[in-house]
């Protein structure tokens, strides 16, 4: 296969559409409000059109009238009037548009051509990276996908939102809450005490679930993913500690009346539990020692096929940066920063499990945010931090163990304490009290 390196193809732009937009803005002072959140100065390909639109947008920012005369004066003030062809060219633009009724359609045409040019630029940059013979392939792929995903989401992210629109969305949200007062506003965890403080997890948030070993953070993370998937929201699990067979065994135990040991040894096979799990929208990746760039790449590919709601990473300290980091604290900072960026980029909830340092103690005491293992960047980058700990005294045989917890950080809500029952044989968490 050979690459087509021809350079005689025409750069995508629509001169007539650019002229129609500018002409419409010059004859209708209200037309700018139809296109201001659609196109930007750099979306115009022709340089003098960029200057004219820049002058118009500056008048909008100063809340001054936009017409043929004011635009001419603004261009003269900027010493750009001669560079755009003078007053005769402005008059030509205005006379070439009988009405501004189609200005929005032409603005979208200008925007579409600008996106095509950026796509070509991204392709050129990707090709340049490839020809540079890079050694870090995961980083190369991540950069390439970032460029493409940025173009895909550009139009949605670039829109200006007037506060009135935001107020209308908020009013609609409150109205829906009034119609369904017992439902949380975000993605439910499936545990009432957690949802009481969080109102459900919000897309774009990084949630950290932290505990010392053998307290149950993996079981709780899997339980949240199971509860989310059971409501029809796709979930993606990155398990760096266990393989897919072990994860499936845990899901079967959570959804079965048989204990985990019996399921793993083959003494019991719960067909009902297996059938219930079969249709759940859960994806599992059990790559050991996965790098943060590989993780982001796989998450993007997963959400391209089916919009994810939750990504669970078990656990943060096992993720690699793919680089030779001498400073472990800096390495964790890179990982958490990328997890937060991934949550925002894909508009999903990322739940990262984390170890606590030995300073947290083995049992009986509430851990502090300062005991999050390997630095304070986990606390800094996260939106919600949930800590778990257990009492020193063991529960009687056959009885559930009481696991204490706290919402130690909540960027957009209250903090407080939670208590859950943990059934060790089934690795199952449950609320302390059944619903009324």
C-alpha positions in Angstrom: 0.0 0.0 0.0 1.3 3.5 -0.9 0.3 6.8 0.5 -1.4 9.3 -1.7 0.8 12.4 -1.3 -0.7 14.6 -3.9 -0.8 18.2 -2.9 -2.8 19.6 -5.9 -6.2 19.1 -4.2 -8.1 22.2 -3.3 -8.3 23.2 0.4 -12.0 22.9 1.5 -13.6 26.3 1.8 -16.7 28.0 0.5 -16.0 31.6 -0.5 -19.7 32.3 -1.4 -20.9 31.1 2.0 -18.4 33.3 3.8 -19.6 36.3 1.8 -23.2 35.5 2.4 -22.6 35.3 6.2 -20.7 38.6 6.3 -23.2 40.3 4.0 -26.1 39.1 6.3 -24.3 40.5 9.3 -23.8 43.9 7.7 -27.5 44.3 6.7 -29.2 42.9 9.8 -27.9 43.9 13.2 -29.6 41.0 14.9 -28.1 38.3 12.6 -25.0 38.1 14.7 -27.0 36.4 17.5 -27.8 33.6 15.2 -24.3 32.7 14.3 -22.1 33.9 17.2 -22.1 30.5 18.8 -21.8 28.7 15.5 -18.7 30.2 13.9 -15.5 31.8 15.1 -13.0 34.1 13.4 -10.7 31.3 12.5 -13.5 29.4 10.8 -13.2 31.8 7.8 -10.6 30.7 5.3 -10.1 33.9 3.4 -7.9 36.3 5.5 -9.9 39.5 4.8 -13.1 37.7 5.8 -11.4 36.8 9.1 -10.6 40.4 9.7 -14.2 41.6 8.9 -15.7 39.0 11.2 -13.2 39.8 13.9 -14.3 43.5 13.7 -18.0 42.5 13.9 -17.4 40.2 16.9 -15.5 43.0 18.7 -18.5 45.3 18.2 -20.7 42.6 19.7 -18.4 42.3 22.7 -18.7 46.1 23.2 -22.5 45.9 22.7 -22.3 48.4 19.9 -24.5 48.5 16.8 -23.4 46.4 13.9 -23.9 47.8 10.4 -22.0 48.9 7.4 -20.7 52.1 8.9 -19.7 50.8 12.3 -17.8 47.9 10.9 -16.0 50.2 8.5 -15.0 52.5 11.4 -13.9 49.5 13.5 -11.7 48.2 10.7 -10.2 51.7 10.2 -9.5 51.9 13.9 -7.7 48.6 13.6 -5.8 49.8 10.5 -7.2 46.9 8.6 -9.7 48.6 6.3 -7.3 48.8 3.3 -6.3 45.2 3.8 -9.8 43.9 3.3 -10.4 45.9 0.1 -11.7 49.1 1.7 -15.2 50.4 2.0 -16.1 49.2 -1.6 -15.7 45.6 -0.6 -17.9 46.0 2.4 -20.5 47.6 0.2 -20.2 44.7 -2.3 -20.8 42.2 0.5 -23.9 44.0 1.8 -25.3 44.5 -1.7 -24.8 40.8 -2.5 -27.2 39.6 0.1 -30.9 40.6 -0.3 -31.9 39.2 3.1 -30.2 37.7 6.2 -32.8 35.0 6.6 -30.3 32.3 5.4 -27.4 33.5 7.5 -27.5 30.6 9.9 -27.5 28.0 7.1 -24.5 29.7 5.5 -22.7 29.9 8.8 -23.0 26.1 9.2 -21.6 25.7 5.7 -18.6 27.8 6.8 -18.2 25.8 10.0 -18.3 22.5 8.1 -15.5 23.5 5.8 -13.4 24.7 8.8 -13.8 21.3 10.4 -12.7 19.6 7.2 -9.6 21.8 7.2 -8.9 20.9 10.8 -9.4 17.2 9.9 -6.7 17.6 7.2 -4.5 19.3 9.7 -5.0 16.5 12.2 -4.2 13.9 9.6 -1.0 15.8 8.6 0.1 15.9 12.3 -0.7 12.2 12.7 1.3 11.4 9.6 4.2 13.5 10.8 4.2 11.7 14.1 4.2 8.3 12.3 7.1 9.3 10.0 9.1 10.4 13.0 9.6 6.8 14.0 8.2 7.1 17.5 9.2 4.5 20.2 6.2 5.0 22.5 3.4 3.5 20.4 0.6 3.8 23.0 1.4 7.5 23.4 1.3 8.0 19.6 -2.1 6.3 19.3 -3.5 8.3 22.2 -2.4 11.6 20.6 -3.9 10.5 17.3 -7.2 9.6 18.9 -7.3 12.8 20.9 -7.0 14.8 17.7 -9.9 13.0 16.1 -12.1 13.0 19.2 -11.5 16.7 19.7 -12.8 17.4 16.2 -15.8 15.2 16.8 -16.8 17.1 19.9 -15.7 20.5 18.9 -19.0 21.8 17.7 -20.8 20.8 21.0 -18.0 22.1 23.2 -17.6 25.4 21.4 -21.2 26.5 21.7 -21.8 29.6 23.8 -24.6 29.0 26.3 -26.6 32.0 27.4 -27.6 31.9 31.1 -31.3 31.8 30.1 -30.7 28.5 28.3 -28.9 27.1 31.4 -31.8 28.3 33.6 -34.3 26.6 31.4 -32.4 23.4 31.6 -32.2 23.7 35.3 -35.9 24.4 35.6 -36.6 21.3 33.4 -34.4 19.2 35.7 -36.1 20.4 38.8 -39.5 19.7 37.3 -38.5 16.2 36.5 -37.2 15.8 40.0 -40.6 17.0 41.4 -42.3 14.4 39.2 -39.9 11.7 40.5 -39.0 12.8 44.0 -37.5 9.5 45.1 -35.0 9.2 42.2 -31.5 10.7 42.4 -30.4 13.2 39.8 -27.3 11.4 38.7 -26.3 7.8 38.1 -27.4 5.7 41.1 -24.7 3.7 42.9 -27.4 1.3 44.1 -26.6 2.1 47.8 -29.0 4.5 49.5 -26.5 6.0 51.9 -24.0 6.8 49.2 -26.6 8.3 47.0 -27.9 10.4 49.9 -24.7 12.4 49.8 -23.9 12.3 46.1 -27.4 12.5 44.6 -26.0 9.9 42.2 -22.7 10.2 40.4 -22.4 13.0 37.8 -21.0 12.3 34.3 -17.6 13.9 34.1 -16.7 13.2 37.7 -13.7 11.2 39.0 -14.8 9.2 42.0 -12.2 7.6 44.2 -13.0 4.6 46.4 -10.2 4.1 48.9 -9.5 1.5 51.6 -6.8 -0.7 53.1 -6.4 -4.2 51.7 -9.2 -6.8 52.4 -11.8 -4.2 53.4 -13.9 -4.6 50.3 -13.2 -1.8 47.9 -13.0 -4.1 44.9 -16.3 -5.7 45.9 -18.0 -2.3 46.3 -16.6 -1.1 43.0 -17.9 -4.2 41.2 -21.2 -3.9 43.0 -21.6 -0.3 41.8 -20.8 -1.3 38.2 -23.3 -4.2 38.5 -26.0 -1.9 39.8 -25.4 0.6 37.1 -25.4 -2.0 34.3 -28.6 -3.6 35.7 -30.3 -0.2 35.1 -29.2 -0.4 31.4 -26.2 1.9 31.6 -23.1 0.4 30.0 -20.1 -0.1 32.3 -16.4 -0.8 31.6 -14.1 -2.5 34.1 -10.3 -2.3 34.0 -9.0 -4.9 36.4 -5.3 -4.9 36.9 -5.4 -7.2 39.8 -7.7 -10.0 38.8 -8.4 -11.8 35.5 -11.8 -11.9 33.8 -12.7 -15.3 35.2 -12.2 -14.1 38.8 -14.4 -11.0 38.1 -17.2 -13.1 36.6 -17.0 -15.4 39.6 -17.5 -12.4 41.9 -20.4 -11.2 39.8 -22.0 -14.6 40.0 -21.6 -14.7 43.8 -23.1 -11.3 44.2 -26.1 -12.4 42.1 -26.4 -15.9 43.6 -27.4 -17.8 46.7 -24.2 -19.8 46.5 -20.9 -18.7 48.0 -17.9 -17.7 46.0 -15.8 -20.8 46.9 -18.5 -23.2 45.7 -18.8 -21.3 42.4 -15.1 -21.2 41.8 -14.5 -24.8 42.5 -17.3 -25.9 40.3 -19.3 -27.6 43.1 -22.2 -25.3 42.2 -23.2 -23.6 38.9 -26.1 -21.2 39.3 -27.7 -21.0 35.9 -30.2 -18.4 37.0 -27.4 -16.1 38.1 -25.5 -16.7 34.9 -28.5 -16.0 32.8 -29.2 -12.7 34.7 -25.6 -11.6 34.0 -25.5 -12.6 30.4 -27.4 -9.7 29.1 -25.8 -7.0 31.2 -23.9 -4.2 29.3 -20.6 -4.8 31.1 -17.2 -4.8 29.3 -14.1 -6.2 31.1 -10.4 -5.5 30.4 -8.0 -7.5 32.5 -4.7 -6.4 31.0 -2.1 -6.5 33.8 0.0 -3.4 34.2 -1.9 -1.4 31.6 -0.6 2.1 30.9 -2.8 5.2 31.3 -2.5 5.8 27.6 -3.7 2.3 26.7 -6.5 2.7 29.2 -7.7 5.9 27.6 -7.5 4.4 24.1 -9.5 1.4 25.0 -12.1 3.5 26.8 -12.5 5.7 23.7 -13.0 2.7 21.5 -15.6 1.3 23.8 -17.6 4.5 24.0 -17.5 4.8 20.2 -19.7 1.7 19.9 -21.9 2.2 23.0 -22.1 5.3 25.2 -20.5 4.3 28.5 -21.9 5.5 31.8 -19.3 4.3 34.2 -15.6 3.2 34.0 -14.1 1.4 37.0 -10.4 1.2 37.4 -9.1 -1.4 39.9 -6.8 0.0 41.0 -5.0 3.3 40.5 -1.6 2.4 42.0 -1.3 -0.5 39.5 -1.7 1.7 36.4 1.5 2.7 34.6 2.3 5.9 32.9 4.3 4.2 30.2 7.3 6.4 31.0 10.3 6.0 33.3 9.1 8.1 36.2 11.6 8.4 39.0 9.1 10.2 41.2 6.2 7.9 42.2 4.1 10.8 43.4 4.5 12.5 40.0 3.5 9.3 38.3 0.3 9.0 40.3 -0.4 12.7 39.6 -0.1 11.9 35.8 -2.5 9.0 36.2 -5.2 10.8 38.2 -5.0 13.9 35.9 -5.6 11.6 32.9 -8.4 9.8 34.6 -10.1 13.1 35.3 -9.5 14.3 31.7 -11.0 11.0 30.5 -14.1 11.5 32.5 -14.7 14.9 31.1 -13.7 13.9 27.5 -16.1 10.9 27.4 -18.7 12.4 29.7 -18.7 9.4 31.9 -18.2 8.6 35.6 -14.7 7.2 36.3 -14.4 5.3 39.6 -10.8 4.8 40.6 -10.1 2.4 43.4 -7.1 3.4 45.6 -5.0 1.9 48.3 -4.5 3.8 51.6 -1.1 4.1 53.2 -0.1 2.3 56.4 -0.7 5.5 58.2 -4.4 4.8 57.9 -4.1 1.9 60.3 -5.4 -1.6 59.7 -8.8 -1.3 61.4 -11.0 0.6 63.8 -10.1 4.1 62.9 -11.5 6.5 60.3 -8.9 7.1 57.6 -8.1 10.7 56.5 -7.7 12.1 53.1 -4.0 12.5 53.8 -3.6 8.8 54.0 -4.4 8.3 50.3 -1.4 6.4 49.0 1.3 8.2 47.0 0.5 11.8 47.4 -2.3 14.3 47.5 -3.0 14.6 43.8 -5.6 11.9 44.1 -7.5 14.1 46.6 -6.9 17.1 44.4 -8.1 15.7 41.1 -11.1 13.7 42.4 -14.6 15.1 42.7 -15.7 12.5 45.3 -13.7 10.5 47.7 -15.3 7.6 49.6 -13.2 5.9 52.3 -13.9 2.5 53.8 -12.7 0.9 57.0 -13.7 -2.0 59.3 -13.8 -2.6 63.1 -11.0 -4.6 64.7 -13.4 -7.2 66.0 -14.4 -9.9 63.6 -18.1 -10.6 62.9 -19.5 -13.9 64.2 -19.4 -16.8 61.7 -22.2 -16.5 59.1 -23.0 -12.9 60.1 -22.4 -9.9 57.8 -19.6 -7.6 58.7 -20.3 -4.0 59.3 -18.1 -1.8 57.0 -17.9 1.9 57.9 -17.4 4.5 55.3 -17.4 8.2 54.8 -17.9 10.6 51.9 -14.7 12.4 52.8 -14.7 14.8 49.8 -17.7 15.9 47.7 -17.0 18.8 45.4 -20.7 19.5 44.8 -22.4 18.2 47.9 -22.2 17.4 51.6 -19.9 15.0 53.3 -20.8 12.4 56.0 -20.7 8.9 57.2 -22.1 5.7 55.8 -22.4 2.1 57.0 -22.9 -1.0 54.9 -23.1 -4.7 55.5 -20.6 -6.9 53.8 -21.4 -10.6 53.3 -17.9 -12.1 52.9 -19.0 -15.5 51.4 -20.9 -13.8 48.5 -18.6 -10.7 48.4 -21.8 -8.7 48.5 -22.5 -5.3 49.9 -26.0 -4.3 51.1 -27.6 -1.3 52.8 -28.0 -1.7 56.5 -31.8 -1.3 56.3 -34.2 -2.6 53.7 -36.3 0.0 52.0 -39.5 0.8 53.7 
